[in-house]
Amino acid sequence: MPSLTKMIFGNGPLGPSFAPFIRQHPGIQKYWARWSNFYKNAAGYRQKGYLYDDLIVEETPQVQKALSRLSAKQRYDRVFRMRRGLTQSMAHKNLPKEQWVKADEDVRYLTPLIEQVVAEEAERAEWDYMTVEKIQQKRAEKRNIFSKREGTH
């Protein structure tokens, strides 16, 4: 039985999240959508030209592997957005309103890759610790080589 915090917050590759709990309850999801949109606009990352996935911390091995799977154009676009956003942040200015990232343009390009990497690592770990039943049987027979002789006295 998972812990209460794990059931409520979830435990995804990007850390704890209320998302699983909110998705299970349509009334809460409908209410939370308004606050979600307000927060995204108030956060200011779209005004600097960033996408949501540009804000993910790159220091974890899973994110590094996901970044290596991006196409050349996606990598170039990411670096361009990072440099432009950094320049805007240093100048304490926002981009002109027509250059702001619109809500429909703010797509998750990195999160699916991170989830894929995490799933692959979990599968690899499962295979690494898996033991085959026939091998276990053979090992058991090798351990009990004297058990057959004991009955033949």
N, C-alpha and C positions, 0 to 999 in steps of 0.2 A: 504494500500500500504506500503510494507516494505521500510525501509530507504535504501538509496543508499549504505551505508557502509555494511549493512546487506546483500544486494543483492550481493555485490562484495566479501566480506570477508566470508560470511556465519557465522553461530553461532552454532558450534557443541559443544559436551561435552568437547572437549579438547581446546576450545577457538576459536578465530577468525582464519580463514583459507582462503587462495586463492583457495583452491581445487575446490569448486563448480564452480567458474568462469573459471578456467583452463579447467575443464572437459567439459564445454559447447562449447569450441572452439578447434577443433582438431589441427589446425595449431599451436596454442599456446601450446597445450599439447605435441605435438611432439618436439617442440623447448625446452620446459621446462624439458622434460625427461632427456636430456643431462646434464643440470645444476643440476637436482635433484640427479642423480647418482654421479656427481662430489662432491656435498655437502655431501652426505652420506658417501663417502669415506674420505673426508677431515674432517668430524666431529670427527672421531677417535673412536667412541663408539664401532665399530666392532673390532677394533684392541685390545680393552680392554676385549672383550668377551661379551659385552652387546648386547641384542636385542633392537629394537626401543622401544617396549612397556615397557622395563625396565626403561626407562628414564621418564616415565609419573609420575608426582607428585602425591604422595599417600594421601595427606592431605584432599582431597575432599570426602564427604560422598559417592558420586557415585562411585569413584574409590575404596574406602574401601569395598563397597558392591560387586563390581565386583571382587575384590581380594578374597573375601570370597567364591566366586563361582568357583574358580579355583580348579582343581583336586589336589590331594595330590602330584602327580608327578610334575605337573606344578609349584606348590608352592615351592617344593624342588629345582627344576631346577632354578627358579627365585632367590631364596636365594643364591644358589651356584654361579650363575652368578654375583650377587651383591657383594658377598664377594670376589670373584676372581677379579672382576673389581676394587673394592676398594683397594685391595692389590697391584694391578698393578699401580693404580694411585698414591698410597703413595710411591711406589718405583720409580715413574717416568719412567716406562718401559711399553712397549707393550708386548703382548703375542707373542710367536713364530709364524711366518707366517702361519704355517699349522694349528694353533689353532684359527686363526681369524674367525669370523663369516662370512660366505659367503652370498652373496646377496640372493640366493634362500633359505637359512636357516633362514633369517631374516623375519619371518612371524609375523603377528599381532595376538597375542593370547589374549591380554587384551582389545584392542579397541572394538571388537564386543561385549564383555560383558558390557563395559561401555555404549555403544550405546543402548544395551538392557535395562540396568538399567534406563537410562535417558528416554527411551520410556515408560517404565513401570511407572515411576514417573509422566510423562506427562499424561498418561492415568488415573492414580489414581487421579491426580488433576482434570482432566476433570470429572470424576465420582463424586468426592467430591462436586463439585459446580453445578452438574446437578440437575435440578428440574423436577419432573414428572408433566405432564400437568394436570392429574386428581387431583393430590394433590393441584395444584394451583387453579383449579376450585372449589374444596371443600373449600379451604380457602376463595376464593372470595365469595362463598355463605354464609359462616359463617359471614363474615364482613357485608354483606348486608341483615341481618335478618329483618331489619325494612323496607327495600325497598318494600317488598311484601305487608305489612300492609298499607303503605302509599296510595296505590291505592284503598283500601277497605273502605275509610271514608264514 
